[in-house]
Amino acid sequence: MKPPLKPGALILAGPTATGKTDLAHQLARRRGTWILSADSMLIYRGMDIGTAKPTPEQMAECVYRGINLASPDARFSVHDYLDAVRAIPAEAWETPPIVVGGTGLYLNALLYGLDDQGAPESDIREELEALLESGGIEALQARAHDTFPGLLDQLQDPRNPRRVIRAIERAIGGSPRHSDAWLTRRAAARCPQVPVLDCAPAVLSERIQHRVARMYAAGLLEEVRALRAAFPVWSETAGQAIGYAEAAAVLDGALGLDEAIAHTCARTRRLAKRQRTWFRHQLPARWIDTGDRSLDDVAMDIERVWKEPDGCIDLHFNP
């Protein structure tokens, strides 16, 4: 196994709307370090309000990397993300960053590297996973319908994203298979428990409702209008992004504002459920309930996990 390319990082994960951004910011300032985003939606420049991107004030107080990497009309893959990470100056890594995010594809790539020796269809899986992350099951179904009409009719459960992804892969010509080298690297990688934020479903649902309402009140429609003027054609991932697809539908007269807010809330709840499932099965998670607790209280729990032996996790993405 290759040695880690970088010294290591402190990981903070969790579903959307659990408070990762504010907690990571507070902890980074306290530790005097920087933040590496592992969120596939924060890479788009100008898509600020609907992605709950760190505020200009926060970015003035702390160095953020892994955000604002591409315009909404650009296709952007996990390979592009890792290229951006590799371009970070070597001296920055002398202080372990806080890696914060909810995109499993990006976290996996940082922790275990990309499987460049695996089946070529792995690029298909990456693209479909990114589409699911940004647009949910509806975006996957639209891809299936547009590319292979009638495919969804063959599925017993066309609302199951895993089945839709596998069906598209089979229709294209195969299913991805990881190489033995990648599987060995993942099995050998040192990945102790990771603090993962969460809260009760009812609490998270209420947070999502408040967050979505704030986004629209803060000018999401105006942001989308300006972005569409600058970029008439968006990439599929950006165009299906939660909140942005709904805001565009309002501007086009296809949805009313209340409908758009309701749709955005529903899709965000489904995203949080998928993220929670991924963390449960793919990370050695140390779950931390945020609930009605203060930032300081939750931050203490996170610090306790990080201070345990091997709390600073080696990153094994490929050079």
N, C-alpha and C positions, 0 to 999 in steps of 0.2 A: 504493500500500500504506500502511496506517495505521502510524504509528510505534508502537514497542513500548509497551504499557500500563505495564510495569514495567521497571526498569533492566536486570535480567538475573539469571541464576542459574548455579550450577555444577551440572551434571547428573552423577549417579552411577547407572548402571543395571546390570541383571544378572538372571539367572534366580534363582528362589527358592533359598535355602540356600547362596548363594555368599558370605555374610558382609557384605551391604550395610549392615545396620543397625548393626553394631558399627563398621565402618569409617566410615560417615557420622557416627556419634556422635563418634568420636575426632577426625575432621577438623573437625567443627563446633566442638568445644571448643578445638581448636588455633587455629582462625581467629576465634573469638569471634563466630560467626554462628548462625543458626537453621536448622532442617530443615523442609522441606516434603515431606510424604509424597505419592507418586504411586502408591499401592497401593489398589486398590478394596476390599480386605478389611479394611484398617485403619480404614475409616470407621465401622465398627460398634462402638458402645459395649458394653462387657461381653464382647465376643469377643476376648479377650486372649491366652489360652494357645495356641489353635489357629492364630492368625494370626502368632504370634511377634512380637507388638507390643513396642515398646520398653518396658523395665522401668520401674516407678515411680522407681527410682534414676536411670535415664537421663533420664527426663522431668523430674526435679528438677534435673539438671545442665545441661540444654539445652532451649531452647524448641522444641517440636514443633508443627507445624500440619498440617492436612489429615487428622487422625485423630480418632476419637470424634465423628463428625458426625451419626450417625443411630442409632436403635435397630434391633434385628434385624427388627422387624415393618414397617419403613418401606421403601418403594421409594425407591431413590436412584440418580440418573443422573449422567452426566458433566456435565450442565448444573448439577445441584445442587452437584457438586464445584467447578466453576468459580465458582459464586456464592459458595461459602465462601472460595475463594482471593481473589476480588475484595473480600471483606469484611475482609481482613487490613489492619490500619492502614498508611497510606502510609509512616509513618516506619520501619516494619519493613523496607521494601524499600531503605532507604538502604544496608544491608549485604546484598550478594547472598546469598541462601540456598543451601543445598545441597538440590537436588531429588533425592530418592532413591526408587526404586521399580522395579517390574517390570510395571506395567499399561500396555501400549502405548496403550490408549484414552486414558488420562489424560495420558501424555507427549505424545501427538499433539495433544491439546487445548491443553496449555500452550504447546507450540512453535508451533503453526500456527492456533490458534483453532478454533471450531466452525463448521461449514458451515450456517449458518442459512438460506442461500439455496438450498441443495440440495434434492433430492427429499425429500418428507415421509417416504418409506420409510427415510431414514437413521436415524430414531428406532428402527425395527425392528432395523436392524443393530446399533445401540448396545446395545439390550436383549439381543440374542442374543450379542453379544461379551461382555457382562458375565456372562451365564449360563455361557458357555464358560469364562471366567476363574475363576468360582467353583466350578462343578460339573463341568467337563470334558465330554467327548463324551456321557457318560451323561445329563447334565442336558439337553443338546440333544436327544438321542434321546427322552427322556421328554416334552419339550415337543412334539416332532413327533408322537409317538404320541397324546398327550392331545388335541392340537388338530386333527390331520389323520390319523386312523387309516388305516393302509395306505400312508402316504407313504414310510416307510422301505423298504418292500418294492419301491418303484419305483427305488431307488438302487442303482447298481452297487457302490458302496462306502459303506455306511451308517456305517462307522467313521471316515470322513473328515469332520472338522468343517466344512471349507469347503463341501463338497457338501451337508451337512445344512443349514447356514445358508442357502445359496442356494436349496435346495428349499423351506424354510419361507418365505423371502421371496417366492418365486414363487407359492406357495400362498396367501399373504396378499394378493398383488396387485401385486407389482413388486419390482424390485431397486434399491438405492440408487445414485444417481449424484451425484457431487460437482459443485458449481457451478463455472463457469469462474473466478469470482472467488476461490474457495477454492484451486483448483489453481494459479492465478497466485500467490497469497500463499504457498503452500507452496514453489513453485519459487524464489521470490525471497527466502525467509527465510534469514537467515544462520545456518547450523547447522554449525559445524565438528565435528571428531571428538569423540565422547563416550566417556569411559571406561566400558567395560562389563565387569563381572566375570564370570569363568567358571572352570571347572576341568574336568579330564578326567571323562568320564561315570562311570567306576568310582569316582572320588573323590567326585563329587557324589552318586552313589547311596548311598555309605556315609554321607555327611553327612546325607542325607535320612532314612536309617534311624535314625541316632542322634537326630536332631531329633524325629522322630515319637515315638520311644520316650520321650524326655524330656517331650514334651507330655502323653502319657497318664499318665506317672508324676507330673507336676506338678499333675494334677487336672483334665484336660480333661473327663472324664465329669461331675465335680461342677460344673464351670462350665456345661456344657450343661444339666444338671438344673436349676440355679438360673435360667438364662436362660429355659428352657421354662416354669418356674413364673411368671416375670414376664411373658413374652410367649408365650402359648399358640400363636399363629399367627405364623410368620415370613414375611418376603418370600421369593420364590422364590430370589433370589440368595443371601441369607443361609442359607436352609435347605439349599441344595446346596453350601455352602462345604466345601472339602476339610477333612476331619477332623471337622467338625461333623455332617455327614450320617452319617458312620460312627459317631460317638459316640452320636448319637440312635438309630441302629439297635441299638447295644448296649443302651441303656436300654430299648428296646422289645422286646428279646429276639430280634431278627431276625439279629443277628450276635454271635459270640463275640468276646472282647477280642482274641485273636490274629488273627482274621479282619479285625477292624476296623483293626488296626495295619497288616496287609499291604495292605488296600485303600487306606488312607491313603497309604502309601508309593508304591504304584503310581500313584495319581492325581497325587501330587506330582511324580513323575518325568515323567509326561506333561505336566504344567504347565510344568516346566522346559524340556522339549523345545520346546513351543510358544513360550515366551518367547524362547528362543535363536533360533528361526527368525524371530520378529518382529524382534528386534534386528538380525539379519543383513541383513534386507531393508528395514527401515524407518529405521534410524539409521546415520549415518556412524560406525560403532563402532570404537573403539580397544580391542581385546580385551586384558584383563589377567588373567593366570592367577593365581588365588589359591593353588591347590594346598596344599602344606604350609608355605607361607611365613608369616612373622609379619605381624601387622597393620601394624607400622611399615614393613616392607619394601613391602607392597602400597600403603600410603598414600603412600609416596614416588613410586611409579609414577603414582598418580592425580594427585598434585600436579603432576607434570611435564606431564601433559596439560592440566591447568587453567591452567598458567603459559604455555602457548603462546599466540601471538597469537589473539585472539578466543576465549580459553578460557571467558570468561564469556558465556553464550549469551542473546541477547534472547528474551524471551517475547512471543508475539504473540496471546495469547488475547483474544477480543473484549471491548471495554468494555461 
